[in-house]
Amino acid sequence: MKKLFLTICFISAVLIRTTQAGVTEVNNTEELRLRQQDTPPLQLTDERIPDGSDQNAVTDFIRSRLKSKNVIVDSFDEEDPNHLSSMNVQHSAEYINNMETEKRSTFERIYDEALARITAQESAANADTIQNRQNLARQNNLQKQQWQQQSPGFPVVNVFLPPKNTKTLVPAQEHIPFMFSDIEILPTGQISIEETIVVLANNQKLKYGLTRSLPHYSVSRDGTRHPIDINLESVTINDTPIPYKLQSRANRTFIVPAAVYHLSPGVYTYKFKYVINRHIWEYNDFNEFYWDVTGSNWNLVVARVGALVTLPGQSKPLGQIALTGTRGSLKTQAAVIAADNNAFGFVSTTPLFIGEGLHILISMPKADFIPVDLGQEFSWFLNDYGDIIVSLIGLAAILSGYYISWRQLQNNNRRRHTLRRTAPMLRWMAKNIFDKISFVSFLLELFKKRIIDFARNGDTLSLIKKTDNTTALSRREKKALNTLFGQNSRFDVIPANKLLLERSYKLIRKDTRSNFRLFTLKVNIGYILFSTGMLILSEAFIALLSYNFIHDFSLMLAMSAGIACCIGLSSRKIDNRCLRWTTRLLCTLIGLFCIMLLSVYIRLTAACLIAAMIYAIFAYTKIFARRNGLIKNNIKEAVEYHDYLHHNAERISLGKDFLSQQANIFAVEASQYYPVNPNIKEFYRLDIAEELLKKI
């Protein structure tokens, strides 16, 4: 608390009587580090200022200067070669008056203008008081004491700023009047951070509360980066604990509310407490800590911001620097004060506007840190490359599952799934086609089931519907039958009914193909379930490595489904060449977009491996479904069925076995082995089937 009070006092002193320091543009963080090597820290140089060894003495000194209300920070002496590390403490009333009008920050000018308006309004209403200078001075002092109750020409609101709840009048626009970060660097390399943030909300940008942005990656001088470990301990609003959670998006990690809540207009004090690890970079001769105090991600103005950094050892840092602004334009509008040998305060001397931050950089001796043990390094390795490792394991499992399944199915000819064998299916398996013969064989099956019969009237062939009981038929077979007959019991095979025949033909063709695909799916279901399970399990383990399991897991499942759809659509056979290539191009672009979106949350390599897993599932499923794949034994049986009907024609032609086989005989084109005879004349329809084939 003493360190916190010390730094807050320093921040208040600098902001109340600050000057605009010389602005130096710095293009990037690397230049910030280079300046840090050549630029000593900003130090207060005054004989009356304690040397920093006694923290209580420093506190008493700043308190005394705050009470006198005449301590200001002058501009740097450009003639002094060490001007960036010195500040002149002035006690001249005349100098103070000049600086008050020329060297004010934006918010101080707003406050002063408000006071001036109040004074002018009061003076106009009380002209006789102006003549009495003592009364005027007394009235002005009273106004300054009660100015929070006054109403200037623009909306204002009372805010109580930490650490002593100082009552301050600020503009009623949404902004952050105050932010302070207490940072403690531990010898283990962990960094404990407790932030106090006062926000002014008016149901606009802060309608759903304040979200804190943290870096997801730590980047070294040579460009190496790795994820930062963040452990959120607590979040309070006005000292009331509120559930918050960590959520990764792109290169940032956000502390967001665990549940949506609405922040009513008012003034709130947020306190974020969390611990980060892997943010201390180790070099040959020193360790380094860089931190953006505000995160540079708020769409809000931050009026006052400061930080107190406590180092792990008692030795002084090798160097430190504080800059403000954006990454592309950093300025030296910040100051550093030594609160103790191992504690330093950092403060921005001007308000930070949208996108700006307070950047601090500290170099420390390596002896102040404890070396990382092997277990911690292994944990970090898993954190860095866990998504790639899990994806590789998942892909290897899918490839191994394919090999094992293939070998087992090759060595085991036992059937685990049965095929609904119809005459059109038999021809599809044997010939890999669906044609007019397939459709006529379907009609012969309807005859076998005593649903229809064939009739000849001169040159006209007709189909006679004998029953309405069609429970033995599939849904599409029923629809095809209804297409032919409708409400009638007779269908003449004439040119006028050609359209009805074509519709029925297409329905049976679609039914046959669907049954074939369903059969291949059943045969292949073991590998599909295993490989899909490995994909989902891999994504679940990768999501467990992140801060938000449900969000990341849902995103990976959605992107995987998108990639799967793209692969499935691009592999479909499309007759139109232009449409085929357009579809493939669109699927490729959408698939690449899904992979890139995945790479925002996991490594690009891991995203590509997940896409490879999905492609492997489709590729091996397609291989299994080929005629020489898992169904090759069924194909072989269908091809050999022609020989079976040929060699057993004499036996089958003796009785009712012919009726059950008549549709199959026609489907595999074995009719020549089955001439009509008295035993089968009653239900012999192969001759009519041949005539029907010529008419459709």
Secondary structure as UniProt FT lines:
FT   HELIX           2..16
FT   HELIX           29..38
FT   STRAND          43..44
FT   TURN            47..48
FT   HELIX           55..68
FT   STRAND          72..73
FT   TURN            78..79
FT   TURN            81..82
FT   HELIX           83..85
FT   STRAND          86..87
FT   STRAND          89..90
FT   HELIX           93..102
FT   HELIX           106..125
FT   HELIX           127..130
FT   HELIX           133..145
FT   HELIX           147..149
FT   STRAND          156..161
FT   TURN            162..165
FT   STRAND          166..171
FT   STRAND          175..185
FT   TURN            187..188
FT   STRAND          191..201
FT   TURN            205..208
FT   STRAND          212..215
FT   STRAND          217..219
FT   TURN            221..222
FT   STRAND          225..227
FT   STRAND          229..237
FT   TURN            238..239
FT   STRAND          240..241
FT   STRAND          244..249
FT   TURN            250..251
FT   STRAND          252..257
FT   STRAND          266..277
FT   STRAND          280..282
FT   STRAND          287..292
FT   STRAND          305..310
FT   STRAND          319..326
FT   TURN            327..328
FT   STRAND          329..331
FT   STRAND          334..340
FT   TURN            341..342
FT   STRAND          343..348
FT   TURN            354..355
FT   STRAND          357..364
FT   HELIX           366..368
FT   HELIX           374..411
FT   HELIX           423..431
FT   HELIX           436..448
FT   TURN            449..450
FT   STRAND          452..457
FT   TURN            458..459
FT   STRAND          460..465
FT   TURN            471..472
FT   HELIX           475..485
FT   TURN            486..487
FT   STRAND          490..492
FT   HELIX           495..497
FT   HELIX           498..544
FT   HELIX           549..570
FT   HELIX           577..601
FT   HELIX           604..624
FT   TURN            627..631
FT   HELIX           632..647
FT   HELIX           649..652
FT   TURN            653..654
FT   HELIX           657..667
FT   TURN            668..669
FT   HELIX           671..673
FT   TURN            678..680
FT   HELIX           681..683
FT   HELIX           686..695
//
